Each structure stands twice: as C-alpha cells, then as structure tokens.
Amino acid sequence: MSGILRRCAALLFTTTVVGTLLGAPASHADDFSRVDRDPVPGAVLTLADGREVDTALFSLRVTGEESVRAYAAVSDEEVRPRAAYVESAWSDTPEWAETPQKTDPADQAKWIVSHSYPVVDLPGLARETGLAEVTEGQAIAGTQAALWYVLDGAEPDRGANDPVVLALYDHLVRGSAAAADNAASRSLEVVPAHVEAIAPEEPLGPLTVHSSGSGPLGVSVRGAPASWLVDADGGPVTQVHDGEQVYLSVDPSVPAGVVTLHVRGQDVPLPEGRLFTGRGGVRTRPLVTAEAGAATSSTTATFTWHPEQTADPGTGQTPESAPEEVSGEAAPSAGEAAREESAEEEVSPEAGDRIPEVDLPRTGTWLSGLLVIAGALVVSGLFILLLGRKRRG
C-alpha cells in the first residue's frame, strides 16, 4: 500500500509541476535598472523658496554590467536605493510634454545634459562658461539646478549660492531655450501600443517596432491559445529590426482573445537625456540619463479581438445595449480587457523593487489549473479504491 501511495504522491507532484511550467512566463532579471552605488555629491543648492537641497550625480545600472550616470528630474522626492527603474516616454508626462513653451522641457533637459558634465569634461565646461575653473561638485550642482528649473520650475536663490554654480546654471538655461525637438521617444517602443479587431478574417495589425539601435529584437506573444506572430507575407516571426512590422495570426476557432506582444533587445543604444521612472508606479525620484550607454530594453503592446455582435431579434437590442440583469457592473470592453491583462503583468508599487514571482498568462492559468484538478481527481480515485479493498480484506 505504501508503494501505491508513493506513486499517487509522485503523480500529483508531476501534474502540479507541469501545470506550473506551462503557466509560468520567462522572467528576465535585467529588464529593469537600479541605482547601483553611492552617488557623487555636488554642492548644496539653496532654492528661491528657501529650501536647501542636496545635489548628486547618480549611477544607474542599465544592464548586468553597464551603468550610466544620471541626474534627478525633480527636487522634492527621494531616490529609493533598491527601487526598480524602467525607461519611460517623456510624452507620458503631460507637464513635460503638453506645455505652452516653444521648446519642450524634455528637449531642454536633453540639451542641458548633452552640454554639461560628465559629457563635457571639467576644463571644457570652464572654457564654455568663461570661468577660470569648475570643480566636480560645482558642475553637478549647476547642471542639477538647470534641470530642476526646466523640469520642476525650481529656481536657485541668487544671493545664497556659489557664483560658479550660478554662472553654469545661467549658461545651461540660456542654451537650452533653443533646443531641437529630439527627446520624445523611448529607445524601444511599439506603435500603436494596442490593436483591436472585430471578427478578424486577416491577421491583426500591423504593429511597428521602433528601436534606437540596428540590432535584432526578440518578439514573442502570451495570451490566447492558437495565436502566433507573422510578417506581411504570413511567415512566422521571432525577431525584428528597427522599423519592421509584425501581425498576429489567430486560429478561426478562437472567437475572442487578448494577446500581449513582448519585445526585448540586448545592448540597445541609450542616448543621454532619457527619462527613467519607478517600475509599476513605484514612488521614487525620476532620473535623467547624463551620458550615453547601452541597455537591455523591453516593451509590450496588445492585440484584442472579439466576435461581431448582432441585434437580438426578440428585443431589437444589441448585446452592448442590453441592460445588465445579474450585475450592476458593465462588462469591460475589449480595450479595457487588454489594459487589465497588461496591468496584471505590472509590478505593484510595494513589489516594484523585485521581479514578480507569479505572473501567469491566461492560457497557462487555465491549462495548469485543469491539470492540477485532473491530478487531484486521479489521486482521490486511487485512495477510494484502496479504502474499498481494505474493507473487503
């Protein structure tokens, strides 16, 4: 009897493991960035509102081996040392993208970091500003003051700061006023970020992948079963390059679904002036890269489709217009469903400094669940059989 019990336990264990493997996604430990060591301190700034604020040049690890230096984008938050950072689009922040100014704050910020320390060395910075000498602490404080002015509206107190810091601040603010429009996009993005179709007879799409580099980018999908990525000719796609398009082909037997497209690139060029924010809404001070580098970058987009909805002959109402009889909550639209599916993959603010341990796609969730239930039923049946034999004996 003990041998049978061991076999039952092994069967249940195997079933559970198979279900878990089928449902678990591939996680990449280097798909986010962290502040990886103590920052280089700059001179303390006294702002016009009376606050005394420390300045610093941070080190942001953007791959497993490489870091780039970065400045804080705002003056009134803290940098959480263990917070996970991801590259964000400046256009996602209205106060930096939708302004009445002739030059966007994001473009001014890129100009400032491109014309200051550490891109420009200290002797070169002194020559450009007409100063005899600029120390590292003064360079950091002057650059930080200029960034806080264009991004946060914070002005330095003219009578309470180092004259060298103020001279550098004035030089950078004046120069950034005529900055070119070149800081809008991320180093890796998909356009559009969402495609929705009704009863599609052709592959969904296209989605266009944009990258700041020319190297290959891995693409994959998670979500509804019997769906795969193809090119315009219908051929399977596992890699793309900058500017190439992908489509989603679905089996006609699947009437509706939500699929997430995942794009990932190694050593994607990361120019200076890129914005990094807390992953999954984590509250940590946004950072602006102050030198060029290369990053492991990833991004997502979604495909959704559903059947064509026809009017009910008895009522003349479409399913969308029919009143809810069971619940007072409206059913989510396909677009909302896509956002919910994407939100499930985000890390909560409390868990933003680590890779999520559980992140099951919809297909894996129901498949592994069925396998576990089936295994449990098999084990239960065997136990019942054993008890019956024991009683007869």
C-alpha positions in Angstrom: 0.0 0.0 0.0 2.9 2.4 0.8 4.2 1.9 -2.8 0.8 2.9 -4.2 0.7 6.0 -2.0 4.2 7.0 -3.2 3.1 6.6 -6.8 0.0 8.8 -6.1 2.1 11.5 -4.5 4.5 11.4 -7.4 1.6 11.7 -9.9 0.2 14.7 -8.1 3.6 16.4 -7.8 4.3 15.8 -11.5 0.9 17.2 -12.5 1.5 20.3 -10.4 5.0 20.9 -11.8 3.8 20.5 -15.4 1.0 23.0 -14.8 3.3 25.5 -13.2 5.9 25.3 -16.0 3.2 25.7 -18.7 1.7 28.7 -16.9 4.9 30.5 -15.8 6.4 33.1 -18.1 10.1 33.6 -18.8 11.4 36.3 -16.4 14.4 38.4 -17.2 16.4 39.8 -14.3 17.9 42.6 -16.3 14.8 44.1 -17.8 14.9 46.9 -15.3 17.5 49.3 -13.9 18.7 50.2 -10.4 20.7 52.9 -8.7 23.8 50.7 -8.1 26.2 52.6 -5.8 26.6 55.8 -3.8 26.1 58.9 -5.9 28.8 61.5 -6.4 27.8 64.5 -4.2 27.5 68.0 -5.6 27.3 71.4 -3.9 24.2 72.1 -1.8 21.7 74.3 -3.6 19.6 76.9 -1.9 16.3 77.4 -3.8 14.3 80.6 -4.1 11.6 79.1 -1.8 14.2 78.8 1.0 14.8 75.0 0.7 18.4 73.7 1.0 18.6 70.7 -1.3 21.5 68.2 -1.8 22.6 67.6 -5.4 24.2 64.4 -6.7 25.2 62.5 -9.8 23.7 59.0 -9.6 24.8 55.8 -11.2 22.0 53.9 -12.9 22.8 50.2 -13.8 21.0 49.7 -17.2 22.4 46.2 -17.9 24.0 43.4 -15.9 27.4 45.0 -16.4 27.0 48.6 -17.5 25.9 51.8 -15.7 25.3 55.3 -16.9 25.3 58.4 -14.7 22.1 60.4 -14.2 20.6 63.4 -12.6 17.3 63.8 -10.6 14.4 65.2 -12.6 12.6 66.9 -9.6 13.8 68.5 -6.4 11.2 67.2 -3.9 11.3 63.4 -3.9 13.8 60.8 -2.7 15.7 58.2 -4.7 14.9 54.8 -3.3 18.1 52.8 -3.4 16.5 49.4 -4.2 13.7 50.7 -6.4 13.4 49.2 -9.9 13.6 51.8 -12.7 12.4 51.5 -16.3 12.8 53.8 -19.2 9.7 56.0 -19.8 8.5 58.3 -22.5 8.6 62.0 -21.8 5.3 62.2 -23.7 3.6 60.2 -21.0 4.0 63.1 -18.5 1.7 66.0 -19.5 3.6 68.7 -17.6 6.7 67.9 -19.6 5.1 67.3 -23.0 2.0 69.5 -23.2 3.3 72.9 -22.4 2.8 76.3 -24.0 6.6 76.8 -24.2 8.2 76.9 -27.7 10.7 74.3 -26.5 9.5 71.3 -24.5 11.1 70.8 -21.1 12.2 67.3 -22.2 14.2 68.8 -25.1 15.7 71.4 -22.8 16.7 68.7 -20.4 18.4 66.7 -23.2 20.3 69.8 -24.3 21.5 70.5 -20.8 22.9 67.0 -20.1 24.4 66.9 -23.6 26.3 70.2 -23.0 27.4 69.7 -19.4 29.2 67.4 -17.0 30.0 64.5 -17.5 29.5 64.6 -21.3 31.7 67.7 -21.3 34.8 67.4 -19.0 35.5 70.0 -16.3 38.2 72.0 -18.2 35.9 72.1 -21.3 33.0 73.3 -19.2 35.1 76.1 -17.7 36.1 77.3 -21.1 32.5 77.2 -22.4 31.2 79.2 -19.5 34.1 81.7 -19.3 35.2 80.6 -15.9 38.7 80.0 -14.6 37.9 76.7 -13.0 34.9 74.4 -12.4 35.1 71.7 -9.8 33.1 68.4 -10.0 30.8 69.5 -7.1 30.1 72.8 -8.8 29.4 71.2 -12.2 27.0 68.7 -10.6 25.1 71.5 -8.7 25.0 73.9 -11.7 23.7 71.1 -14.0 21.2 69.9 -11.5 19.9 73.5 -10.9 19.4 73.9 -14.6 17.5 70.6 -14.9 15.3 71.5 -11.9 14.5 74.8 -13.4 13.3 73.5 -16.8 11.6 70.3 -15.5 10.4 71.3 -12.0 10.2 75.1 -12.1 12.6 75.4 -9.1 14.9 78.5 -9.2 18.1 79.0 -7.2 18.4 81.8 -4.7 20.7 84.3 -6.5 22.2 85.5 -3.2 22.7 82.3 -1.4 24.6 80.1 -3.9 28.1 79.7 -5.3 28.7 82.2 -8.1 30.4 79.5 -10.2 27.3 77.3 -9.8 25.0 80.2 -10.8 27.2 81.0 -13.9 27.0 77.5 -15.1 23.2 77.4 -14.4 22.7 80.6 -16.5 24.8 79.2 -19.3 22.8 76.0 -19.5 19.4 77.5 -19.1 20.0 80.1 -21.9 21.4 77.5 -24.3 18.6 75.0 -23.7 15.9 77.6 -24.7 16.6 76.9 -28.4 17.0 73.1 -28.1 15.9 70.9 -31.0 12.9 68.6 -30.8 14.5 65.2 -30.3 13.7 63.8 -26.9 10.2 62.4 -27.4 10.6 58.7 -28.0 11.9 55.8 -25.9 14.9 53.7 -27.1 12.4 50.8 -27.7 8.7 51.2 -28.4 5.8 49.7 -30.4 3.3 51.8 -32.4 0.5 51.6 -31.9 0.5 50.1 -28.4 -2.9 48.4 -28.9 -4.7 46.9 -31.8 -8.4 45.8 -31.6 -10.5 44.0 -34.2 -14.0 42.5 -34.6 -14.3 39.0 -36.1 -10.9 39.3 -37.9 -10.5 37.3 -41.1 -6.9 38.5 -41.7 -4.0 38.8 -39.2 -4.3 41.6 -36.7 -2.0 44.6 -37.1 0.4 45.8 -38.1 2.4 46.9 -35.1 5.6 48.7 -35.9 8.7 48.3 -33.7 11.0 51.3 -33.2 14.5 51.0 -31.7 17.4 53.4 -31.3 19.7 50.6 -32.5 20.0 48.4 -35.6 20.4 45.1 -33.8 17.9 42.2 -33.7 15.0 42.3 -31.3 13.3 39.2 -29.9 9.5 39.2 -30.2 7.0 36.7 -28.6 3.4 36.6 -27.5 1.5 35.4 -24.5 -2.3 35.1 -24.1 -4.9 33.3 -26.1 -4.1 29.9 -27.5 -3.5 29.2 -31.2 -2.1 32.7 -32.0 1.3 33.5 -33.4 3.3 36.4 -34.9 3.7 36.7 -38.7 5.1 39.2 -41.2 3.2 40.9 -44.0 3.5 37.7 -46.1 2.3 35.4 -43.4 5.6 34.0 -42.5 6.5 33.3 -38.8 8.4 36.0 -36.9 10.6 35.6 -33.9 13.0 38.5 -34.5 12.6 42.0 -35.9 14.7 45.1 -36.5 14.0 48.8 -36.2 11.1 49.9 -38.4 9.8 46.4 -39.1 6.2 45.4 -38.7 4.5 42.3 -37.1 1.0 40.9 -37.3 -0.9 38.4 -35.1 -2.4 35.4 -36.8 -5.2 33.7 -34.9 -7.0 30.4 -35.3 -10.6 31.0 -36.6 -11.8 28.6 -33.9 -10.8 31.1 -31.2 -13.6 33.7 -31.4 -12.1 36.2 -28.9 -8.9 36.8 -27.1 -6.3 39.2 -25.6 -2.6 38.7 -26.5 0.4 40.6 -25.3 3.3 41.2 -27.6 6.7 41.3 -25.8 9.7 42.9 -27.5 13.2 42.7 -26.0 16.6 43.9 -27.1 20.1 43.5 -25.8 22.6 46.3 -25.9 20.0 48.8 -27.3 21.7 52.3 -27.6 20.6 54.6 -24.8 21.4 58.3 -25.6 21.7 60.9 -22.8 18.6 62.7 -21.9 16.4 59.6 -21.4 13.8 59.5 -18.6 13.7 56.7 -16.1 10.9 56.3 -13.6 9.9 53.8 -10.9 8.7 50.5 -12.3 5.0 49.7 -11.8 4.2 53.1 -10.3 6.8 52.9 -7.5 7.3 56.3 -5.8 10.9 57.2 -6.4 12.6 60.3 -7.8 12.7 60.2 -11.7 16.1 60.3 -13.2 17.5 61.7 -16.5 20.5 59.9 -18.0 23.5 62.2 -18.3 25.6 60.1 -20.7 25.1 57.6 -23.5 25.2 53.9 -22.9 23.6 50.6 -24.0 20.7 48.9 -22.2 18.7 45.7 -22.1 15.3 47.1 -23.1 11.9 45.6 -23.3 8.4 46.9 -24.1 4.9 45.5 -24.7 1.8 46.0 -26.8 -1.6 44.2 -27.0 -3.8 42.6 -29.6 -7.5 42.0 -28.8 -10.4 40.6 -30.9 -14.0 39.6 -30.4 -16.9 38.3 -32.4 -19.2 40.7 -34.3 -22.2 41.5 -32.0 -25.6 41.3 -33.7 -29.0 42.5 -32.6 -31.3 40.2 -30.7 -34.4 39.6 -33.0 -36.7 39.5 -30.0 -35.8 42.8 -28.4 -34.1 44.8 -31.2 -31.2 45.4 -28.8 -27.6 44.6 -29.4 -25.7 42.8 -26.6 -23.9 46.0 -25.9 -27.1 47.9 -25.3 -29.0 45.2 -23.4 -29.4 46.0 -19.7 -27.4 44.0 -17.2 -29.7 41.7 -15.2 -27.3 39.9 -13.0 -24.8 42.6 -12.0 -24.8 46.4 -11.9 -21.3 46.5 -13.3 -20.8 46.9 -17.0 -18.8 44.3 -18.8 -15.4 45.6 -19.8 -14.7 46.5 -23.4 -12.0 44.7 -25.4 -9.7 47.6 -24.9 -10.3 47.6 -21.2 -9.7 43.9 -21.1 -6.4 44.5 -22.9 -5.4 47.1 -20.3 -6.4 44.8 -17.5 -4.3 42.0 -19.0 -1.4 44.3 -19.3 -1.9 45.6 -15.8 -1.7 42.0 -14.5 1.9 42.0 -15.7 2.9 45.2 -13.9 4.6 45.1 -10.6 2.6 46.6 -7.7 4.2 49.7 -6.0 5.0 47.6 -2.9 6.8 45.0 -5.0 8.5 47.3 -7.5 12.0 46.6 -6.4 11.9 42.9 -7.3 11.0 40.6 -10.2 7.4 39.3 -9.7 7.4 35.6 -8.6 4.0 34.8 -10.1 2.8 36.2 -13.4 0.7 33.7 -15.3 -0.6 34.3 -18.8 -4.3 33.5 -19.2 -3.6 30.4 -21.3 -1.2 29.0 -18.7 -3.5 29.7 -15.9 -6.5 27.7 -17.1 -4.4 24.9 -18.5 -2.3 24.4 -15.4 -5.5 24.6 -13.3 -7.1 21.9 -15.3 -4.1 19.7 -15.0 -3.9 20.1 -11.2 -7.6 19.4 -10.8 -7.3 16.3 -13.0 -4.3 15.1 -10.9 -6.3 15.6 -7.7 -9.2 13.6 -9.1 -6.9 10.7 -10.0 -5.4 10.7 -6.6 -8.8 10.8 -4.9 -10.0 7.9 -7.0 -7.0 5.8 -6.1 -7.5 6.5 -2.4 -11.2 5.4 -2.6 -10.1 2.3 -4.4 -7.6 1.5 -1.7 -10.1 2.0 1.1 -12.6 -0.3 -0.7 -10.0 -3.0 -0.9 -9.0 -2.7 2.7 -12.6 -3.0 3.8 -13.2 -6.1 1.7 -10.0 -7.6 3.2 
